[in-house]
Amino acid sequence: MSTDSTFSLEDLVQRAARLRERAAALGEFIDPPALERRMAELEELIGAPGFWDDQASAASISAAHASASTRVAQYRELDEEIGSLAEMADLLREEERAGDLDPDMLTELSEGLARADRTMAGLEEARLFSGEHDAGDAVVTINSGEGGTDAQDWTEMLLRMYLRWIEQRGLKADLKEVQAGTEAGIKSVTFTVHGTNAYGLMSAERGVHRLVRLSPFDSANRRQTSFAAVDVAPLVSDAVEIEILDKDLKIDTYRASGAGGQHVNKTDSAVRITHLPTKIVVQCQNERSQTQNRATAMAMLRAKMVQTELERREAEAAKSRGESQSIGFGSQIRSYVVHPYTMVKDLRTGHETGNAQGVLDGDLDGFVRAELERRARGGSGSGAPVDDVGGEE
């Protein structure tokens, strides 16, 4: 096996040293001894008589124990691997001085460092999730905006992009409601995302997304600017106290539209719930029965009410800091340009790429990470003005 000309032993030695520094900083954040003490406390609770009498509490404690155990194990394994790689780098340096450098070992070191770097990046990312609901699941709604049929097609393109990214991240998505477009695409779609830090990750996508392209629905093939809004709310458990009074609800049933088989087309199984005081509307049609659709719609309503409260707190905090920029939902966050050139640029962070198709195929990690890091720094960023990317027709 030949060595890769793109790296030298000295480069690899320096990478190994940087990884050790990052591992030390990560160890201070994770604090394995503290986590192990917490695990012992949770194990005492799990072993106590009657632990499973309260199923909700037991599930929460068990999940907390599993999470702590996983983080400790991942860090210990990574720290040990980095130590071994550092020893290998020292050994190779001695071989190089003796004029007997093993190229296969050099390649093995390079591959090991790349693997450790990916694992490190994943564990470091956990530091970016400090919000109350970041670790939990999410409810995501995409609504088409200005742009007519193009905007509805753009909404469907965003759905495809997110579903691909969610799969790549090892998360799971479940469609709950889809309203088909008049000619093409979709007017709106709601889906839930399940998995570790689902809400924390998806919350980075909240806002208005703009597409600039040659319209496939315009006979003159003119350039069109389309908009779609992404709303994200935390899918909270019933244990979270939210007051929802029956008298404040307007509940409608209707026949689900679109594909779904004979049952969907012949029964009023779909449910729409309007919370009268806040004007929040949720609907669900993809479950098997009206009862299940209603339960899912109520969960979505709770999620949106929690998100409304979170945005209220965020707006008050921004006001107290003297900030005047738009906060949260409704602010344009990203432009996707596929004509006359290709570029995707986030207007909050300045992060950009010329590979627009790659982003539309689900390559979102860079954009999400940049926004999470911006928030961790206190919301400061170098986002470009809205008109810096693309143009409107």
C-alpha positions in Angstrom: 0.0 0.0 0.0 1.4 3.4 -1.0 1.3 6.5 1.1 -1.1 9.3 0.2 0.9 12.3 -1.1 -1.7 14.7 0.5 -0.3 14.2 4.0 3.0 13.9 5.7 4.0 12.4 9.0 4.5 15.8 10.6 0.9 16.8 9.5 -0.4 13.6 11.2 1.6 14.2 14.3 0.1 17.7 14.6 -3.4 16.4 14.0 -3.0 13.8 16.7 -1.8 16.6 19.1 -4.8 18.8 18.3 -7.1 15.8 18.8 -5.7 15.3 22.3 -6.2 18.9 23.1 -9.8 18.7 21.9 -10.4 15.5 23.8 -9.1 17.2 27.0 -11.5 20.1 26.5 -14.4 17.8 25.7 -13.6 15.7 28.9 -14.0 18.9 31.0 -17.4 19.5 29.4 -18.7 15.9 29.6 -17.1 15.3 33.1 -17.3 11.5 33.1 -16.8 11.1 36.9 -19.9 13.4 37.5 -21.9 11.4 34.9 -20.9 8.1 36.5 -22.0 9.4 39.9 -25.3 10.4 38.3 -25.6 7.0 36.7 -25.2 5.4 40.2 -28.0 7.5 41.6 -30.3 6.6 38.7 -29.4 2.9 39.2 -30.6 3.1 42.8 -33.9 4.6 41.6 -34.3 1.9 39.0 -33.6 -0.8 41.5 -36.1 0.5 44.1 -39.4 -1.4 44.7 -42.3 -0.1 42.7 -40.1 1.7 40.2 -42.3 0.7 37.3 -45.5 1.6 38.9 -45.2 5.1 37.3 -44.5 4.2 33.7 -43.9 7.7 32.5 -41.4 8.5 35.3 -39.7 5.1 34.9 -39.3 5.7 31.2 -37.8 9.1 31.8 -35.3 7.9 34.4 -34.3 4.9 32.3 -33.7 7.1 29.2 -31.6 9.5 31.3 -29.5 6.6 32.6 -29.1 5.2 29.0 -28.0 8.6 27.7 -25.5 9.2 30.5 -24.1 5.7 30.0 -23.7 6.1 26.3 -21.9 9.5 26.6 -19.5 8.1 29.1 -18.8 5.0 27.0 -18.3 7.0 23.8 -15.9 9.5 25.5 -13.9 6.8 27.2 -13.6 4.8 23.9 -12.6 7.9 21.9 -10.1 9.1 24.5 -8.4 5.6 24.5 -8.4 5.6 20.7 -6.8 9.0 20.5 -4.1 7.9 23.0 -3.3 4.9 20.8 -3.1 7.1 17.7 -0.7 9.5 19.5 1.5 6.6 20.5 1.4 5.4 16.9 2.5 8.8 15.7 5.4 8.9 18.1 6.5 5.4 16.9 6.3 6.5 13.3 8.4 9.5 14.1 11.1 7.3 15.6 10.9 5.1 12.5 11.3 8.1 10.2 14.4 9.2 12.1 15.8 5.7 11.6 15.0 5.8 7.9 12.6 2.9 8.1 9.1 4.5 7.9 6.3 2.0 7.3 3.9 3.4 4.6 1.1 1.1 5.6 1.3 2.3 9.2 1.3 5.9 8.0 -2.0 5.3 6.0 -3.5 3.5 9.0 -2.7 6.5 11.2 -4.3 8.9 8.7 -7.4 6.8 8.5 -7.6 6.4 12.3 -7.2 10.2 12.8 -10.0 10.9 10.3 -12.3 8.4 12.1 -11.5 9.9 15.5 -12.1 13.4 14.2 -15.6 12.4 13.0 -16.4 10.9 16.3 -15.0 13.9 18.1 -17.1 16.3 16.0 -20.3 14.3 16.9 -19.5 14.5 20.6 -18.6 18.2 20.4 -21.9 18.9 18.7 -23.7 17.8 21.9 -22.3 20.9 23.6 -24.4 23.0 21.3 -27.7 21.7 22.6 -28.4 23.5 25.9 -32.1 24.4 25.3 -34.8 23.0 27.5 -36.3 20.9 24.7 -33.3 20.4 22.4 -32.7 16.7 23.2 -36.3 15.8 22.3 -38.5 15.2 19.2 -39.8 17.9 16.9 -42.9 18.9 14.9 -42.0 20.5 11.6 -44.4 22.4 9.3 -43.5 23.7 5.9 -45.9 26.2 4.2 -45.6 27.6 0.7 -45.4 31.4 0.5 -45.2 33.9 -2.4 -44.5 32.4 -5.8 -47.7 30.5 -6.7 -47.1 27.1 -8.2 -43.3 27.5 -8.0 -43.6 28.1 -4.2 -45.7 24.9 -3.8 -43.1 23.0 -5.8 -40.3 24.6 -3.7 -42.2 23.4 -0.5 -42.1 19.8 -1.9 -38.4 20.2 -2.7 -37.7 21.3 0.9 -39.6 18.3 2.2 -37.5 16.0 0.1 -34.3 17.8 1.3 -35.2 17.4 5.0 -36.3 13.8 4.7 -33.0 12.9 3.1 -31.0 14.8 5.7 -33.1 13.3 8.6 -32.3 9.8 7.2 -28.6 10.6 6.9 -28.5 11.8 10.5 -30.1 8.5 11.7 -33.3 10.2 12.8 -36.8 9.2 11.8 -39.6 11.2 10.2 -43.3 10.5 10.2 -45.7 12.5 7.8 -48.8 13.7 9.6 -50.5 16.1 7.1 -50.0 16.9 3.5 -52.0 19.4 1.5 -51.4 19.0 -2.2 -50.7 21.9 -4.5 -53.2 23.2 -7.0 -51.1 22.2 -10.1 -48.0 20.7 -8.6 -46.0 20.4 -5.4 -47.7 20.9 -2.0 -49.2 23.8 -0.2 -48.2 22.6 3.3 -46.8 19.6 5.1 -46.4 18.6 8.7 -44.2 15.8 10.0 -42.6 14.8 13.2 -38.9 14.0 13.7 -37.8 11.5 16.3 -34.3 10.9 17.7 -31.5 12.3 19.8 -31.5 16.1 19.6 -34.1 16.1 16.9 -35.6 19.5 18.0 -32.2 21.1 18.6 -31.1 20.2 15.1 -34.4 21.1 13.3 -34.8 24.3 15.2 -31.8 25.6 13.2 -34.0 25.5 10.1 -36.8 27.6 11.4 -37.6 30.6 9.2 -38.2 31.6 5.6 -36.3 29.9 2.8 -35.9 31.5 -0.7 -35.4 29.8 -4.0 -34.2 31.6 -7.2 -34.3 29.5 -10.4 -35.7 29.3 -13.9 -39.4 28.4 -13.5 -40.3 25.0 -14.9 -43.9 26.2 -14.8 -43.4 29.4 -16.9 -43.7 28.9 -20.7 -41.2 31.7 -21.2 -38.8 30.0 -18.8 -38.2 33.2 -16.8 -36.4 33.5 -13.5 -38.7 33.1 -10.5 -38.2 33.7 -6.8 -40.2 31.5 -4.5 -40.6 31.4 -0.7 -41.5 28.7 1.8 -41.7 29.0 5.6 -40.4 26.3 8.0 -41.8 26.2 11.5 -40.4 23.9 14.2 -41.8 23.1 17.6 -40.8 20.7 20.4 -42.9 17.6 20.6 -43.4 17.6 24.4 -44.7 14.8 26.6 -48.0 15.0 28.5 -46.0 15.5 31.7 -45.2 19.1 30.6 -47.9 21.3 32.1 -49.9 23.2 29.4 -53.4 24.4 30.1 -55.7 23.6 27.2 -59.4 24.0 27.9 -62.1 22.2 26.0 -64.1 25.4 25.6 -61.1 27.0 23.8 -61.0 24.3 21.1 -62.9 24.1 17.8 -62.6 20.6 16.4 -63.5 19.8 12.8 -63.4 16.4 11.0 -63.2 16.0 7.2 -62.2 13.5 4.6 -58.5 13.2 4.0 -57.3 14.1 0.6 -54.7 12.5 -1.6 -53.3 9.0 -1.6 -54.3 6.8 1.3 -56.5 4.0 0.1 -60.3 3.5 0.3 -60.5 4.2 4.1 -59.0 7.7 3.7 -61.4 8.6 0.9 -64.7 7.4 2.4 -64.6 8.4 6.1 -64.2 11.7 7.9 -61.1 10.5 9.7 -59.0 13.6 9.3 -59.1 16.1 12.2 -58.5 19.9 12.4 -58.2 21.6 15.8 -58.3 25.4 16.2 -57.1 26.8 19.5 -59.4 29.9 19.7 -57.4 32.1 22.1 -54.1 31.8 20.1 -55.6 31.1 16.6 -53.2 28.1 16.3 -54.5 25.6 13.8 -53.2 22.0 13.6 -54.5 19.0 11.6 -53.7 15.4 11.0 -54.9 12.9 8.5 -52.3 10.2 8.2 -53.2 8.0 11.2 -55.5 5.0 10.9 -58.5 6.4 12.7 -60.2 9.6 13.7 -59.3 8.9 17.4 -55.6 8.5 16.5 -55.6 11.6 14.3 -57.2 13.6 17.1 -54.6 12.4 19.6 -51.8 13.3 17.2 -53.3 16.7 16.5 -53.5 17.5 20.2 -49.9 16.6 20.6 -49.0 18.9 17.7 -51.1 21.7 19.3 -49.2 21.3 22.6 -46.0 21.5 20.7 -47.0 24.7 18.9 -48.1 26.3 22.2 -44.8 25.5 23.8 -43.0 27.0 20.8 -45.1 30.1 21.0 -44.0 30.5 24.7 -40.4 29.9 23.8 -40.5 32.6 21.1 -42.1 35.0 23.5 -39.3 34.5 26.0 -36.7 34.8 23.2 -38.2 38.1 22.0 -38.2 39.5 25.5 -34.6 38.4 26.0 -33.7 40.1 22.7 -35.5 43.3 23.7 -33.7 43.4 27.0 -30.4 43.1 25.1 -31.4 46.0 22.9 -31.6 43.8 19.7 -33.9 44.9 17.0 -33.6 42.1 14.4 -36.4 39.7 13.8 -36.4 36.7 16.1 -37.4 33.2 15.1 -40.2 32.3 12.7 -40.9 34.6 9.9 -37.4 35.9 9.3 -35.7 34.9 6.0 -32.7 32.7 6.8 -31.4 31.2 3.6 -31.3 31.7 -0.1 -30.9 28.9 -2.6 -29.8 30.1 -6.0 -29.7 27.7 -9.0 -29.8 30.4 -11.7 -27.9 32.4 -13.1 -25.3 30.7 -10.9 -25.5 28.1 -8.1 -25.0 29.0 -4.5 -26.7 28.4 -1.1 -26.0 31.1 1.5 -27.3 31.3 5.1 -28.1 34.9 5.9 -27.6 34.5 9.6 -24.2 32.9 9.7 -22.7 33.7 6.3 -22.1 30.0 5.7 -22.3 29.2 2.0 -21.6 26.6 -0.7 -21.6 26.5 -4.5 -23.0 23.0 -4.5 -26.7 23.8 -4.4 -27.7 20.4 -5.7 -25.8 18.7 -2.9 -27.7 20.8 -0.3 -31.0 20.0 -1.9 -30.1 16.3 -1.8 -29.7 16.6 2.0 -26.2 17.9 2.7 -27.3 20.3 5.5 -24.8 19.5 8.3 -22.6 22.5 7.6 -25.5 25.0 7.7 -27.1 23.5 10.8 -23.7 23.4 12.6 -22.9 27.0 11.7 -26.3 28.2 13.1 -25.9 26.1 16.3 -22.5 27.6 16.9 -23.8 31.1 16.2 -26.4 30.6 18.9 -23.8 29.2 21.3 -21.8 32.4 20.8 -24.9 34.4 21.9 -26.5 34.9 18.6 -23.8 37.0 16.9 -23.2 36.3 13.3 -22.0 37.7 10.0 -25.1 37.0 7.9 -25.3 38.9 4.7 -28.2 41.3 3.9 -31.1 39.7 2.2 -30.4 41.2 -1.2 -26.8 40.0 -1.3 -27.8 36.6 -2.8 -29.8 36.3 -6.0 -32.4 38.7 -7.2 -36.1 38.9 -7.4 -38.2 39.0 -10.5 
